[in-house]
């Protein structure tokens, strides 16, 4: 039998889509294997979304004494909208799971749709997008950013398809998706504007090169494109101009840390950084090998045939522009801007994968890269499954502890651990029940849908309150005991934060509280006030 490479490649191309969707399902195993899937901010998003549902369903709810709706529409709310919508129908763990699955399936599918839009036939590098699904940013629970990222890729696809033939229906579609991007995350919307700008610059250069440039046509094209961006642009301008000024200084990462984040492919790291580093480093090795191959081919072609091998230069310039932003943009500024370097590095690698995939490469390189990438992907799925198992079990137990807490009670949680994934895990207490979890960081910030009702319950609040152990939080507990119905103590890891403060917890609680629940391994302790609080002392 003769070997027919063209026929075999065609056969592989027919099989490849089935394999892509097969691995798409495999990649969901860590989320689908457990009832809850805790991330840092995820429990707080779920909890506040449940509060929103309670307040909308019951206008006379006692929660009105503790929370009020934010009067400003801020570009950081899509995750809460989705969670609240699903919570009207499903219990908390299903609502959380749906939102996570939207991102975990949406990012690979949107990239595949972009490949189709750009007519990229090389699919061997598309599988590198999967390590970025369970990313460092994913485990921090940045739901709004993750949703915006998926909308961003789909938005670019639609823009590329519609921009040269706009009509009323297409303008409406582009308006909806661009507005949703802005409502989800302002920074992603800014990146969306940057891509649109670079697309128009490329089209302008091409038109001038073909002597087809018309100033009238150009301005008409720009005006038509401006319409779908009106709402997002208005919301962006309103937020930047009229939000409360943040005088915090901008924080820039040291150059060494920025370079390390690129070398280690930081966005692809989830949790247990050290154990996963070998796999993320291999992502860099693979991308570097493809770049070196293309450079070698380019040099050879220039010398022998005087041809320029690189194609799809738009995405090359987009990739390079994003890399420049990585080095010049601050990592954080106040409470509203954070982890910007990691976000930009994520965009950089996504754009790099898109551009490299658009280049022609040898079959032998495609096969080697495809095998290596799939080994990395399966290893990371197993790693993510193992890494989250304890946290998922703890989240479920915390959720079940809520059955022992009266509705509309105040709960003061303390997490005696420095594991970052447990930062707001106590918020699972209120994922299905109207409970006032005093560690509700979202209600203290301006860019979330709910805020503390400072007018009705001013004595509940302090300048800073977290659910991690330090003596300041115990001072709060000491001074506010008359306002706290329950105290939840979590000790999920062997490493503890502050033994001095923890040592005094029994003497602090025993006079006024009784222990009503203890997990078999003493990971969870729930204390209840001996004399129940009948009402909050509200100002007259």
Secondary structure in CASP SS format (residue, H / E / C, confidence):
PFRMAT SS
TARGET T0000
AUTHOR 0000-0000-0000
METHOD secondary structure of the structure
MODEL  1
X C 1.00
X C 1.00
X C 1.00
X C 1.00
X H 1.00
X H 1.00
X H 1.00
X H 1.00
X H 1.00
X H 1.00
X H 1.00
X H 1.00
X H 1.00
X H 1.00
X H 1.00
X H 1.00
X H 1.00
X H 1.00
X H 1.00
X H 1.00
X H 1.00
X H 1.00
X H 1.00
X H 1.00
X H 1.00
X H 1.00
X C 1.00
X C 1.00
X H 1.00
X H 1.00
X H 1.00
X H 1.00
X C 1.00
X C 1.00
X C 1.00
X C 1.00
X C 1.00
X C 1.00
X C 1.00
X C 1.00
X C 1.00
X H 1.00
X H 1.00
X H 1.00
X H 1.00
X H 1.00
X H 1.00
X H 1.00
X H 1.00
X H 1.00
X H 1.00
X H 1.00
X H 1.00
X H 1.00
X H 1.00
X H 1.00
X H 1.00
X C 1.00
X C 1.00
X C 1.00
X C 1.00
X H 1.00
X H 1.00
X H 1.00
X H 1.00
X C 1.00
X E 1.00
X E 1.00
X E 1.00
X C 1.00
X C 1.00
X C 1.00
X C 1.00
X C 1.00
X C 1.00
X C 1.00
X C 1.00
X H 1.00
X H 1.00
X H 1.00
X H 1.00
X H 1.00
X H 1.00
X H 1.00
X H 1.00
X H 1.00
X H 1.00
X C 1.00
X C 1.00
X C 1.00
X C 1.00
X H 1.00
X H 1.00
X H 1.00
X H 1.00
X H 1.00
X H 1.00
X H 1.00
X H 1.00
X H 1.00
X H 1.00
X H 1.00
X H 1.00
X H 1.00
X H 1.00
X H 1.00
X H 1.00
X H 1.00
X H 1.00
X H 1.00
X H 1.00
X H 1.00
X H 1.00
X H 1.00
X H 1.00
X H 1.00
X H 1.00
X C 1.00
X C 1.00
X C 1.00
X C 1.00
X C 1.00
X C 1.00
X C 1.00
X C 1.00
X H 1.00
X H 1.00
X H 1.00
X H 1.00
X H 1.00
X H 1.00
X H 1.00
X C 1.00
X C 1.00
X C 1.00
X H 1.00
X H 1.00
X H 1.00
X H 1.00
X C 1.00
X C 1.00
X C 1.00
X H 1.00
X H 1.00
X H 1.00
X H 1.00
X H 1.00
X H 1.00
X H 1.00
X H 1.00
X H 1.00
X H 1.00
X H 1.00
X H 1.00
X H 1.00
X H 1.00
X H 1.00
X H 1.00
X H 1.00
X H 1.00
X H 1.00
X H 1.00
X C 1.00
X C 1.00
X C 1.00
X C 1.00
X C 1.00
X H 1.00
X H 1.00
X H 1.00
X H 1.00
X H 1.00
X H 1.00
X H 1.00
X H 1.00
X H 1.00
X H 1.00
X H 1.00
X H 1.00
X H 1.00
X H 1.00
X H 1.00
X H 1.00
X H 1.00
X C 1.00
X H 1.00
X H 1.00
X H 1.00
X H 1.00
X H 1.00
X H 1.00
X H 1.00
X H 1.00
X H 1.00
X H 1.00
X H 1.00
X H 1.00
X H 1.00
X H 1.00
X H 1.00
X H 1.00
X H 1.00
X H 1.00
X H 1.00
X H 1.00
X H 1.00
X H 1.00
X H 1.00
X H 1.00
X C 1.00
X C 1.00
X C 1.00
X C 1.00
X C 1.00
X H 1.00
X H 1.00
X H 1.00
X H 1.00
X H 1.00
X H 1.00
X H 1.00
X H 1.00
X H 1.00
X H 1.00
X H 1.00
X H 1.00
X H 1.00
X H 1.00
X C 1.00
X H 1.00
X H 1.00
X H 1.00
X H 1.00
X H 1.00
X H 1.00
X H 1.00
X H 1.00
X H 1.00
X H 1.00
X H 1.00
X H 1.00
X H 1.00
X C 1.00
X C 1.00
X C 1.00
X C 1.00
X C 1.00
X C 1.00
X C 1.00
X C 1.00
X E 1.00
X C 1.00
X C 1.00
X C 1.00
X H 1.00
X H 1.00
X H 1.00
X H 1.00
X H 1.00
X H 1.00
X H 1.00
X H 1.00
X H 1.00
X C 1.00
X C 1.00
X H 1.00
X H 1.00
X H 1.00
X C 1.00
X C 1.00
X C 1.00
X C 1.00
X H 1.00
X H 1.00
X H 1.00
X H 1.00
X H 1.00
X H 1.00
X H 1.00
X H 1.00
X H 1.00
X H 1.00
X H 1.00
X H 1.00
X H 1.00
X H 1.00
X H 1.00
X H 1.00
X H 1.00
X H 1.00
X H 1.00
X H 1.00
X H 1.00
X H 1.00
X H 1.00
X H 1.00
X H 1.00
X H 1.00
X H 1.00
X H 1.00
X H 1.00
X H 1.00
X H 1.00
X H 1.00
X C 1.00
X C 1.00
X C 1.00
X C 1.00
X C 1.00
X C 1.00
X C 1.00
X C 1.00
X H 1.00
X H 1.00
X H 1.00
X H 1.00
X H 1.00
X H 1.00
X H 1.00
X H 1.00
X H 1.00
X H 1.00
X H 1.00
X H 1.00
X H 1.00
X H 1.00
X H 1.00
X H 1.00
X C 1.00
X C 1.00
X C 1.00
X E 1.00
X E 1.00
X C 1.00
X C 1.00
X C 1.00
X E 1.00
X C 1.00
X C 1.00
X H 1.00
X H 1.00
X H 1.00
X H 1.00
X H 1.00
X H 1.00
X H 1.00
X H 1.00
X H 1.00
X H 1.00
X H 1.00
X H 1.00
X H 1.00
X H 1.00
X H 1.00
X H 1.00
X H 1.00
X H 1.00
X C 1.00
X C 1.00
X C 1.00
X C 1.00
X C 1.00
X H 1.00
X H 1.00
X H 1.00
X H 1.00
X H 1.00
X H 1.00
X H 1.00
X H 1.00
X H 1.00
X H 1.00
X H 1.00
X H 1.00
X H 1.00
X H 1.00
X H 1.00
X H 1.00
X H 1.00
X H 1.00
X H 1.00
X H 1.00
X H 1.00
X H 1.00
X H 1.00
X H 1.00
X H 1.00
X H 1.00
X H 1.00
X H 1.00
X H 1.00
X H 1.00
X H 1.00
X H 1.00
X H 1.00
X H 1.00
X H 1.00
X H 1.00
X H 1.00
X H 1.00
X H 1.00
X H 1.00
X H 1.00
X H 1.00
X C 1.00
X C 1.00
X C 1.00
X C 1.00
X C 1.00
X E 1.00
X E 1.00
X E 1.00
X E 1.00
X E 1.00
X E 1.00
X C 1.00
X C 1.00
X C 1.00
X C 1.00
X H 1.00
X H 1.00
X H 1.00
X C 1.00
X C 1.00
X H 1.00
X H 1.00
X H 1.00
X H 1.00
X H 1.00
X H 1.00
X C 1.00
X C 1.00
X C 1.00
X C 1.00
X C 1.00
X E 1.00
X E 1.00
X C 1.00
X C 1.00
X C 1.00
X H 1.00
X H 1.00
X H 1.00
X H 1.00
X C 1.00
X C 1.00
X C 1.00
X C 1.00
X C 1.00
X E 1.00
X E 1.00
X E 1.00
X C 1.00
X C 1.00
X C 1.00
X C 1.00
X C 1.00
X H 1.00
X H 1.00
X H 1.00
X C 1.00
X C 1.00
X C 1.00
X C 1.00
X C 1.00
X C 1.00
X C 1.00
X E 1.00
X C 1.00
X C 1.00
X H 1.00
X H 1.00
X H 1.00
X H 1.00
X H 1.00
X H 1.00
X H 1.00
X H 1.00
X H 1.00
X C 1.00
X H 1.00
X H 1.00
X H 1.00
X C 1.00
X C 1.00
X E 1.00
X E 1.00
X E 1.00
X E 1.00
X E 1.00
X C 1.00
X C 1.00
X C 1.00
X C 1.00
X C 1.00
X C 1.00
X C 1.00
X C 1.00
X H 1.00
X H 1.00
X H 1.00
X H 1.00
X H 1.00
X C 1.00
X H 1.00
X H 1.00
X H 1.00
X H 1.00
X H 1.00
X C 1.00
X C 1.00
X C 1.00
X E 1.00
X E 1.00
X E 1.00
X E 1.00
X E 1.00
X E 1.00
X C 1.00
X C 1.00
X C 1.00
X C 1.00
X C 1.00
X E 1.00
X E 1.00
X E 1.00
X E 1.00
X E 1.00
X E 1.00
X C 1.00
X C 1.00
X C 1.00
X C 1.00
X C 1.00
X C 1.00
X C 1.00
X C 1.00
X C 1.00
X C 1.00
X C 1.00
END
